[in-house]
C-alpha cells in the first residue's frame, strides 16, 4: 500500500504495543483520479492496507492473512486532511482509530491469522 502514496506520515512513535502517527492525505495521489474524480475519497481497502503496513512496523515483520472482525468508516477521508492514527495491540488483535480532534473517521479491529499476532 505504501506505493500508492496516499498517506504521508508526518511524525510517528512506534513500539511493539502501540503506533501513534500524524498523517496528511496526499492531495495528488493517483488513486483520486479514479476514486472519485469529482469527489475524491480514500477507498476503504486502502485505509485497511495502510493500517496493516503500520502493524507490520509494530511487529517488525510482514503481516500475513488477517480478518477484520469490526470496522466502521464514519466519515470520508479526503485529500489534504491532517489526521491522527492510533493502533494498540491487544491480546490477539490490533485496535485502530483514525481521527482529527473530536471527529472519528475510521475505527476497528484487525486480527492476524495463526501465529501472526
BAFI-3210 file (N, C-alpha, C; in Angstrom, 3 decimals, decimal comma, padded with zeros to 6 digits):
// residues 117
n [1|2|3|4|5|6|7|8|9|10|11|12|13|14|15|16|17|18|19|20|21|22|23|24|25|26|27|28|29|30|31|32|33|34|35|36|37|38|39|40|41|42|43|44|45|46|47|48|49|50|51|52|53|54|55|56|57|58|59|60|61|62|63|64|65|66|67|68|69|70|71|72|73|74|75|76|77|78|79|80|81|82|83|84|85|86|87|88|89|90|91|92|93|94|95|96|97|98|99|100|101|102|103|104|105|106|107|108|109|110|111|112|113|114|115|116|117]
n.u [000,806|002,050|003,183|001,173|001,101|-000,777|-001,117|000,833|003,229|003,738|004,810|005,780|005,459|006,588|006,097|006,218|003,781|002,224|001,225|001,506|000,655|000,944|-000,704|-000,916|-003,168|-002,330|-002,813|-002,350|-002,282|-002,389|-004,636|-006,891|-007,760|-009,322|-011,043|-012,921|-013,222|-014,725|-015,331|-013,063|-012,160|-010,536|-010,253|-011,796|-010,442|-007,830|-007,323|-007,435|-005,337|-003,146|-003,156|-002,529|000,084|001,255|000,933|002,707|005,105|005,048|005,263|007,644|007,836|006,437|002,886|000,725|-002,065|-005,205|-008,103|-010,974|-012,682|-014,217|-015,060|-015,489|-016,320|-016,552|-016,559|-015,858|-012,532|-010,620|-008,593|-005,817|-006,450|-005,496|-004,563|-004,792|-003,451|-004,012|-002,894|-003,370|-002,005|-003,701|-004,511|-004,975|-005,280|-005,395|-006,339|-007,623|-007,744|-008,623|-008,486|-009,358|-008,972|-012,052|-013,400|-014,078|-012,862|-012,425|-012,530|-011,633|-010,948|-008,291|-007,476|-004,842|-004,066|-003,315|000,017|000,610|000,138]
n.v [-001,206|001,166|002,068|003,401|005,924|007,458|008,262|010,450|010,130|012,236|012,388|009,931|007,494|004,443|001,254|-002,154|-002,479|-000,264|002,211|005,424|008,115|011,073|012,116|013,137|013,492|012,804|015,033|014,754|012,089|009,370|007,656|009,177|010,157|008,198|007,511|009,358|011,210|013,674|013,908|013,174|010,447|008,442|005,055|002,406|-000,068|000,741|002,189|000,167|-001,428|000,312|000,509|-002,154|-002,191|-000,479|-002,004|-004,031|-002,627|-002,294|-004,951|-005,673|-007,323|-008,784|-008,650|-011,309|-013,227|-011,873|-011,068|-008,940|-008,244|-006,122|-003,015|000,422|002,892|006,071|008,755|010,393|010,157|012,573|014,327|016,250|016,276|016,470|014,069|011,820|008,698|005,913|002,894|000,061|-002,730|-005,588|-008,530|-010,603|-009,194|-006,086|-002,875|-000,024|003,493|006,274|009,685|013,184|015,579|015,842|014,371|011,239|009,272|006,673|003,452|000,383|-003,182|-005,385|-008,708|-010,900|-013,834|-017,183|-017,604|-014,976|-012,874]
n.w [000,000|000,523|-001,811|-003,100|-002,106|-000,632|002,027|003,920|006,324|008,826|011,385|013,808|016,443|017,328|018,694|019,898|021,088|020,530|018,123|017,079|015,070|013,088|010,254|006,806|004,157|000,931|-001,561|-004,275|-004,894|-007,137|-007,036|-006,596|-009,023|-010,011|-007,962|-006,285|-009,262|-009,143|-006,470|-004,537|-002,481|000,012|-000,657|001,234|001,313|000,863|003,163|005,138|004,182|004,545|007,328|007,964|007,002|008,868|011,185|010,546|010,857|013,613|014,436|013,308|011,184|008,208|007,603|007,440|006,495|007,571|009,562|009,712|012,222|013,039|011,700|011,076|008,867|009,270|008,483|005,364|004,142|002,854|000,344|001,599|004,295|007,709|009,949|012,803|013,633|015,590|016,883|018,787|020,323|021,248|023,151|021,187|018,851|016,941|017,709|016,108|015,290|013,376|013,421|013,828|016,082|017,633|015,748|014,511|011,945|011,052|012,525|014,140|014,312|013,751|013,279|013,344|011,488|012,591|013,787|013,518|015,248]
ca.u [000,000|002,913|003,467|000,077|001,431|-001,991|-000,876|002,189|003,426|004,467|005,573|005,257|006,106|006,247|006,609|005,533|002,447|001,470|001,647|000,846|001,206|000,236|-000,728|-001,556|-003,639|-001,660|-003,819|-002,057|-002,168|-003,056|-005,904|-008,011|-008,249|-010,304|-011,912|-013,724|-012,677|-015,478|-015,327|-012,061|-012,091|-009,641|-011,012|-011,678|-009,395|-006,530|-007,177|-007,101|-003,996|-002,183|-003,106|-001,770|001,501|001,691|001,046|003,973|006,168|004,988|005,730|008,974|007,714|005,275|001,593|000,144|-003,526|-005,871|-009,538|-011,409|-013,935|-015,028|-014,543|-016,510|-015,867|-017,531|-016,523|-014,939|-011,169|-010,436|-007,258|-005,307|-006,787|-004,477|-005,206|-004,015|-003,700|-003,613|-003,070|-002,996|-002,003|-004,435|-004,050|-004,965|-005,722|-004,936|-007,438|-007,143|-008,643|-008,141|-009,327|-008,816|-009,647|-013,218|-014,032|-013,572|-013,040|-012,442|-012,041|-011,913|-010,080|-007,694|-006,963|-003,921|-004,290|-002,231|000,990|000,930|-000,027]
ca.v [000,000|002,350|002,538|004,262|007,266|008,165|008,871|010,867|010,095|013,446|012,002|008,696|006,813|003,045|000,213|-003,424|-002,407|000,931|003,003|006,733|008,887|012,192|011,854|014,058|012,795|013,358|015,548|014,397|010,634|008,969|006,950|010,119|010,345|007,143|007,253|009,629|012,480|014,850|013,935|012,156|009,909|007,298|003,796|001,664|-001,093|001,417|002,520|-001,082|-001,810|001,184|000,105|-003,416|-001,807|000,079|-003,137|-004,690|-001,850|-002,627|-006,332|-005,870|-008,408|-008,644|-009,142|-012,297|-013,202|-011,305|-010,825|-007,637|-008,530|-004,913|-001,779|001,429|004,055|007,002|009,991|010,225|010,688|013,301|014,931|017,341|016,173|016,133|013,057|011,040|007,258|005,210|001,446|-000,534|-004,190|-006,278|-009,902|-011,353|-008,322|-004,694|-001,916|001,199|004,646|007,432|010,795|014,543|016,178|015,082|013,663|009,913|008,956|005,230|002,697|-001,028|-004,202|-006,333|-009,899|-011,628|-015,274|-018,059|-017,065|-013,628|-011,894]
ca.w [000,000|000,592|-003,159|-003,558|-001,614|-000,223|003,330|004,263|007,771|009,215|012,568|014,388|017,556|017,084|019,583|019,666|021,679|020,137|016,964|017,052|013,957|012,464|008,816|005,870|002,971|-000,241|-002,494|-005,670|-005,048|-008,384|-006,797|-006,590|-010,393|-010,252|-006,801|-007,470|-009,782|-008,712|-005,010|-004,183|-001,122|000,139|-000,596|002,481|001,184|001,004|004,584|005,835|003,746|005,213|008,737|008,053|006,851|010,155|012,106|010,199|011,514|015,032|014,613|012,746|010,199|007,316|008,062|006,531|006,438|008,739|009,470|010,228|012,922|013,201|011,116|010,789|008,109|009,822|007,699|004,233|004,245|001,597|000,213|002,417|005,714|008,699|010,784|013,759|013,615|016,804|016,843|020,067|020,311|022,300|023,323|019,930|017,767|016,943|017,648|015,467|015,152|012,617|013,864|013,923|017,232|018,086|014,626|014,169|010,527|010,882|013,675|014,008|014,871|012,822|013,953|012,474|011,469|013,009|014,725|013,074|016,315]
c.u [000,846|003,176|002,345|000,263|000,195|-001,757|000,595|002,278|004,312|005,310|004,957|006,103|005,632|006,889|005,851|004,088|001,582|002,100|000,835|001,482|000,303|000,404|-001,304|-001,971|-003,088|-002,697|-003,577|-001,831|-002,971|-004,414|-007,100|-008,537|-009,348|-011,358|-012,141|-013,311|-013,400|-015,558|-014,359|-012,129|-011,145|-010,498|-010,766|-010,589|-008,010|-006,272|-006,741|-005,698|-002,915|-002,043|-002,342|-000,278|002,052|001,825|002,336|005,158|006,204|005,593|007,175|008,999|006,457|004,017|001,077|-001,367|-004,094|-007,360|-009,821|-012,743|-014,836|-014,316|-015,719|-015,835|-016,900|-017,652|-015,590|-013,575|-010,822|-009,035|-007,054|-005,726|-005,542|-005,151|-004,240|-004,425|-003,176|-003,898|-002,569|-003,079|-002,774|-003,923|-003,926|-005,387|-005,095|-006,159|-006,899|-008,224|-007,928|-009,082|-008,598|-009,643|-010,850|-013,884|-013,332|-013,889|-013,170|-011,947|-012,401|-010,878|-009,583|-007,118|-006,087|-004,190|-003,086|-001,301|001,396|000,831|001,285]
c.v [001,266|002,930|003,415|005,709|008,104|008,932|009,239|010,881|011,276|013,209|010,727|008,245|005,371|002,163|-001,072|-003,378|-001,273|001,626|004,292|007,548|010,061|012,021|013,036|013,242|013,525|013,755|015,126|012,888|010,201|008,289|007,890|010,435|009,328|007,042|008,519|010,997|013,735|014,998|012,864|011,764|008,708|006,029|003,062|000,614|-000,480|001,813|001,276|-001,548|-000,985|000,798|-001,207|-003,161|-001,254|-001,017|-003,905|-003,949|-002,151|-003,998|-006,521|-006,991|-008,173|-009,212|-010,110|-012,113|-012,603|-011,214|-009,454|-007,873|-007,307|-003,760|-000,850|002,595|005,141|008,309|009,765|010,866|011,268|013,918|016,121|017,311|015,896|015,240|012,480|009,585|006,680|003,732|000,905|-002,049|-004,696|-007,708|-010,639|-010,507|-006,939|-003,800|-000,616|002,261|005,719|008,576|012,123|015,242|015,312|014,261|012,334|009,632|007,454|004,592|001,239|-001,906|-005,091|-007,485|-010,668|-013,116|-016,031|-017,433|-015,643|-012,574|-011,736]
c.w [000,000|-000,790|-003,721|-003,109|-001,261|001,071|003,467|005,783|008,140|010,463|013,124|015,568|017,471|018,144|019,256|020,157|021,139|018,939|017,026|015,938|013,612|010,964|008,060|004,652|001,750|-001,301|-003,935|-005,852|-006,273|-008,188|-006,901|-007,989|-010,717|-009,156|-006,009|-007,971|-009,262|-007,195|-004,509|-002,709|-001,127|000,218|000,725|002,436|001,345|002,453|005,352|005,454|004,413|006,684|008,886|007,847|008,165|011,203|011,824|010,820|013,010|015,305|014,200|011,729|009,368|007,969|007,007|006,466|007,724|008,486|010,064|010,939|013,086|012,520|010,846|010,068|008,390|009,056|006,518|004,515|002,882|001,544|001,143|003,879|006,538|009,726|011,804|013,608|014,919|016,606|018,171|019,955|021,506|022,352|021,986|018,727|017,920|016,776|017,061|015,419|014,354|012,958|013,666|014,985|017,613|016,981|014,385|012,704|010,296|012,177|013,485|014,662|013,738|013,646|012,970|012,598|011,992|014,010|014,355|014,142|017,019]
res [x|x|x|x|x|x|x|x|x|x|x|x|x|x|x|x|x|x|x|x|x|x|x|x|x|x|x|x|x|x|x|x|x|x|x|x|x|x|x|x|x|x|x|x|x|x|x|x|x|x|x|x|x|x|x|x|x|x|x|x|x|x|x|x|x|x|x|x|x|x|x|x|x|x|x|x|x|x|x|x|x|x|x|x|x|x|x|x|x|x|x|x|x|x|x|x|x|x|x|x|x|x|x|x|x|x|x|x|x|x|x|x|x|x|x|x|x]
***
